[in-house]
Amino acid sequence: MKNNLLIFTFGFLLFPTFGWAQSAPNFRELLDSAMVRDSDLKMQITQNKLTDLDEHKLKDIFLPTLEMSGQAGYLNATVRLTSPEINLAPFIQIPKGYFNNNLNISGFSGIAKADAKMLVYSGGKVKYLKKAIEEKKISEDILLTKTKDEVIANVSRAYDQLALIHQSKRVLDESKKRLDINRKTADKALGYGLITPYDHKKIELAQATLNAKIVEYEGKKELLLTQLYIFTGISKERLQLIEPALEPVELMAAEKGIEQRAEIQALNHGIVAADYKIKAERTWMIPKVQLMASAYYIGLYGNRIKTSENIIPAIPELGYGGAKLDWKPTNINILPLITAGVGFKWEIFDGKEGKHAEETAKIGKEVLQNQKEDALKKLTLNLANNQTNYDIATAQIALKAKEKELAKNALTQAEKEFRYGMSKSSQLIDAENDLELVELEYQNAIFNQRRAGIELMRSTQELDITKFY
């Protein structure tokens, strides 16, 4: 029982060490996380939803619509009736204004109406607008590719900068080891009187300088870890486990041209969309047809209909004074009053509004064509520039490798001469600094070559991150 308890306790104590062990994220995980979190990419995707909404609106334009309306209120209307002159001599002769009467209607009224409409034919405008939106969607999807490439480039730069920092730390560690060994040699030489205290102090100064560089390295590393955390949302604890290495990249000749760039492809589809927009605006002169149906209800309540004068003339001979209209019906209803049929709208002359809209669409197309022409010029220059930068960066790697080899040999020779008292500490420190500098320059050359390689692949929209990681 005691043995089991000891085993359980031992296992429980070790569980945090092994059970919660974290692994370093690889580049693919960093990239996938950054794609989900990137603000520009999310904003662009959100904006693209508006185009999807426009497409749905066009699809729904042929659906029938039903509108209900109504009103209720107090009605008071007066109609003045004045008879014209009637001269049919010798039979009838009535002077103007002989019959002069006012008809007044007052009371409460209620009206209800239902209208149903359905577009049958839009003159082809909806068809062309639908095609224009389809081209716009393709254009937006292509531009998403460009934004994704931006995310890849940003994460790749931060990742390679972290690798550069790690390589720099290795160079500094190697320098520290050599200086520690040379410090011991300097201590012995000072004891034997082979070097002066001033030469010995120079070794101490070189060590202090190196320690300051190590502190600077820690600060740069923390900044890069923070940047990667912002990009990916992965905890710094896991990011600190990354130990990347920089390797030169070899690229084949580009298989595509600048015509494959997202900007050019997007502009091509934008120009096609503009063509459809022009065709859509030209339909202003074509009649539009729709089905229509309406149902009405009209009601009058508590009304009074009366006239100011007699509507039945007086007969004095019979002692009849005539009669005015004074009617108080309980209610009057008209239900239903239905109309149904086909209606059309033909704008024969619209004040050139349709023509102006067509000209505006043509100008929009012309702007896109000018943008494409300008983009082709700039992207051609960009491709040539990136190719030159890549070639130069690749040549720099070979150059810095040769310089590093020479610096190593020079340091080995300086260490031997210092050990045997044939040179001063300043020569040793200079050789050490030269090697440290050229090793850092070599790592920087690899970093710059990888950056140039990514930009060169992006020049023709052929970014393949598997060639780098």
N, C-alpha and C positions, 0 to 999 in steps of 0.2 A: 504493500500500500504506500509506504514511504517512497519507494522507487518510482512508482507511478506519479506521485505528487511532484517529485523532483523533475521528472521528465516533462510533466505538464507546465511547471513553472519555467523551466528552461526554454521550452517551445514558445511560451507566451512572451518571454523577454526578447526572443529572437524574431518574433513575428513582425514588429515594426521595421526591422532591418531588411527582411526578405519579402514580407508580404506587401510592403508599401514601396518597394523599389521602383523607381521611375526610369524610363528609357528616354534617350535623346530623340527628339523628333527629326525625321529625315526631311529632305527638301520638299518632297511631294506633300507631306503633311503641312509644312509651313505654307506652301502655295495654296493648297485647298482651303486652309483656314483664312488666308488673306483674301481669297476670292469671295468668300462669304461675308467678310467684314468690310471690304473696300467701299468707302462712301460714294466715290464717283461712279462705280459700277452699279451700286444699288440705286442711286439717283437716276442713272440712265435707264435702268430696267423699269423704274417707276414711271418715268416720262414716256417710255414706249407703251405703257398701258393706255395712254390717251389715244394712241393710234388704234389700238385694239378696240377701244370704245367707239371711235369714229366708224370703224368697220361694222360693228354691231348696229350702230345707228342707221347705216345705209341699208343693212339687211332688213331692218324693221320698218323702213319707210313705206313698203307696200302693204303693211298690216292696216286693217281698218281702224278708224278712230271713232269714238262715240263721245259726244259732248252733251251734257245736260245743263240747262239753264232755266231760270224762272224768276218771277218777280211778283210782288203783291204790294198794293198801296191804294191810296185814295185817288179817285178819278173825278175830274170836273172839266168838262169840255163844252164849249159853246160854238155852234155853227150858225152863221148869219146867212139867210137866204133872201135874196132880192131878185125879183122876176125881171126879165128884160122886156123891152117894148115888143108887143105882138100886134101887128097891123095886117089884118086879113079883111080889109074893107071890101064890101059893105057888111061882111058877116061878123067878124070879130075884130075888135079894136081895143087893146089893153095897153094903157100907157106904162112907161118904165116905172118900176117901183110900186106898182099897184099891190102886188103881194110882197109884203116885207115882214119877215118872221125870223125869230131866233130860236134855234133848237138847242136845248141844254140837257146834257147827260151828266149825272153826278152819282157817286156811290163808291163802292170798293171793287177793285178789279184784281184778278189773278191770271197770270200767264205762265205756262210751262212749255218747254221746247226741248226736243231731243234731235240732235244732228248726227248722222253717221256718214263718214266719207272713207273712200278707199282709192288710192292712186292706182290707176291701171297702166298708164304709159307716161313716162317722164320725158319723152323726147330723146331718150338715150343718155341723158345726163347722169343718171344713177349708175348706169353700166360703166361709163368712162371714169366716174369718180371712184368706183369700186376698184378698178384696175390701177388707178393712181395711188390709192391707199395700199394696195398689195405691193407695188413697187417701193413705196415709202417704208413699209415694214421690212422688206428685204434690205433696204439701205440702212435702216436702224440696226438690224441684226448684224450687218457687216461691221458697223461702227462699234458694236459691242466687242468684236474681235480685237479691234485696236485698243480699246480700254483694257481688255484682259491682258494684252501684250504689255501694256504699261504696268499693270500689277506684277506680271512676271519679272519685268526689268527691275522694278523697285525692290522686290523681295530678293532677287538674285544679287543686286548690288549690296544690299545689307548683309546677305549671307556671305558673299565673297569678302566684304570688308571685315566681317567677323573672322573669316579664315585668314585674312591678311594680318589681323591683330594677333591671332594664335601663332602664325609663323614668325611674327616680330618677337613674340615672347620667347619662342625657341631660340631665336638669334641672340636675344638679350641674355637668356640663361646660359648659352654657350660662352658668350663673352664674360659673364660673371664667373663661370668655372675657370676660364683661362686667367682672368685677373686674380682670382683667389690663389691660383698656383703661382703666378708671377709675383704676388704679394709675399708669399712665403720665400720665394727666391730673393726678393728685394730685402726682406728682413735679415736673411743670412748675409747678403752682400753688404748691408749697412753695418752688421756686426763685425765683418772682416775688414771694413773700411774700403770696400771696393767701389761704393757709390756714396754720394753726398746725401745729407738729410734732405736737401732740396729735391734730388731725384726720387727719394723715397716718398716725399710728400706728393709728388706727381702721380704716383701709383694710387695713393689714398684719394686724391682728387678724381682720378678716373673711376674709382669704385663709387664715390659719392655721386658722380654724374650718371653712372649706370643705374644706381638705385633710384635716382630721380626719374629716369626714363621708364623704369618699371612701374613707378607710381602713376606716371602719365598713361602707361598702357592700361592699368586697371580702370582709370577714368574713362578712356575711350571704349573699353570693353563694356562697361556698365551702360554707356550711352547707346551702344549698338544693341545690347540686350533689350533696353527700353524701346528702341525703335522697332525691333522685331516683335516685341510684345504688343505694341500699338498696331502693327500690321496684322498680326495673327491672333492675338488674344490668348496665346499659349503662355503658361506661367513661366516666370523667369527661372524658377527652380529647374524646370526641364530644359529651358533654353541654355542654361549654363553647362549642361551636359554635352552640348554640341562641340565637337572638335573637328571642324572641317579642314580640308587641305586644298591648297591651290594647285591646279594642274593646267598647263597650257592646253588650248583647244585647237584642233585642226579642222578646218572647214573646207568643204568642196566648193567648187565654183557654183554660183547661183543658178538654179534651174529655171527660175521665173524672172520676169522683168518687173519694172515699177508699176505696170498696168495691174498687177495683182495686189497692189497696196489697197488697204481698206478705204482710204480716202478716194482713190480713183474709182473703185468699184461702187462705192456709195454714191458718188457723183453721177456715174453712168445710170444707175437706177433712178436717181433723182431727176435726170434729164428725161428718161422715159416717162416718169410720173408727170413731169411738166407737160409732155406731149398729150397725155390723157386729160390733163387739166384743161389744156387749150380746147380739145375736142368737146369736153363737157361744157365749157362756156359758150361754144358755138351753137349749142342746142337752144339758145334763147329764142330763136325764130321758129322752132318746131312746136306745134300745139301740144299741150299737156292734157291728158284725159283722166277723169276720175268718176267713180260711181258716187251718187249722193242720195240720201234719203232723210226726210225730216218728218217729225210728228209734232203737232201743236195741240195745246189745250188753252182755250180762252174762256174765262168765266167772269160774270158781273154779279155782285151780291149787294142786296139792300139798295138798289138803285132807284133813281127817279128820272124819268124822261119827260120833259115838258117844253112847251113853246110859249113865246111871249105874246103871240097873237093867235087869233082864231085859225084853226086849220079847216073848220067848216064855216063857211060864210054865213053871216046873219041874213034872215029873211024878214024884213020889217013888216011886210004885208001880213005875215002870219004871226007876228009878234015873237019870232025866234031870234034870240040875240047871238047865235053862233056858238061854237065850242072850241076851247083850246085843248091841246094835248097835255094831259097830266097823268102819266102812267107810272105806277110803282110795282114793277114786277118783282117776284120773290128772288129769282135768279135767272140768268141767261147763260147757257153753256154752249160752247162749240167744241165738240169732241167726237171722234178725232178728226183733225185736219192733216192729212198725210200727203206728202209729195215725194216722189222717187223718180230717178232717171239718171242720165249720163250728162256730165258737164265737161266742158273743155275751156281751156284758156290759151288764147293765141295772141301773143304780144307782137302785133304787127309793127308798132313803133313804140319803143320804150324809152325814148329820149336818149338813145345811144348808150344806155346803161349796160346792156349785154355786150356791145362792141367794146366798151371801155374795159369790162371784165376780161374779155378775150385778149385785149392788148396787154393788160396787166400780167396775164398768165404767160404771154410771149416774152415779156421783159424778164419774168422770173426764170424762164428757160435760158434766156441769153446770159443772165447772171451766172447760172450754174455752168454754162459752157465756158465762160471766162474764168471761173474758179477752177475748172478742170484744166484748162490750158496753163494757168499759173501754177497749179499743183504739179503738173507734169514737169515743168521746168525746174521747180524747186526739188522735186523728188529725184530727178536725174542728177542734179548736182549733189544731193544728199547721198545717193548711192556711190558716186565717184569719191566723195569725201570719206565715207565710211570704209570703202575698199582701201583707200590710201592709208587711213588710220590703222586698219587691221594689218596691212603689210608692214607698216612702220613698227607697230607694236610687236609683231612676230619677230622682226629683225632685232629689236631691242632685247628680246629674251636671249637670243644667241650672243649678243654683245655683252650683256650683263653676266651671263654664265662664264664667258671668257674672262671678264674682269674679276669675277669671284675666284676663279682658279688662280689667277695671278696674285690676288690679294692674300689668299691662303698660303701660297708659297712665300710671299714676302713676310707674312707674320711668322711662319716657321723659321725663316732665316733670322728675323729680328729676335725671336725668343732665344735661339742658339747664341747669337752674339751677346745678348744681355746676360745670359746665364754664365758666359765665360768672361764677362767684363769687357767685352769688345765694343759695346755701344751704351749709350745713355738710356734712361727710362723713357725719355721723350720720344726716341725713335721707336721703342716698343709700343708706346701708347698710340703713336701715329699709325703704326701698322695695324694695331688692334682696331682703331677707329675706322681705318680704311676698309678693313674686312667687314666690320659691322655695317658700315654705310653701303657697301656694294651688295651685301647679302639682302639688306632691306630694299635696295633698288631693284634687285633681281625679283623679289616677291612683288614689288610694285609693278614691274614690267609684266609679270604674269597676270596680275589683276587688271591692268590696262588692256592687255590683249584679250582677255575674256570679255571685258566691257565692249571693246571694239567689235568682237565677234558677234555679240548679241545685237548690237546696233546694225551690223552688216546684214544679219539674217532678217532683221526687222525691215530693212530697206526694201526687201522684195516680199515681205509678208510670209517668210519661211521660218519663223522662229520655232526651233525644235529644242526644247530645254533638255531633252534626254542626251544631247551631245555634250552637255555641260555637267550633268549630275547623274 
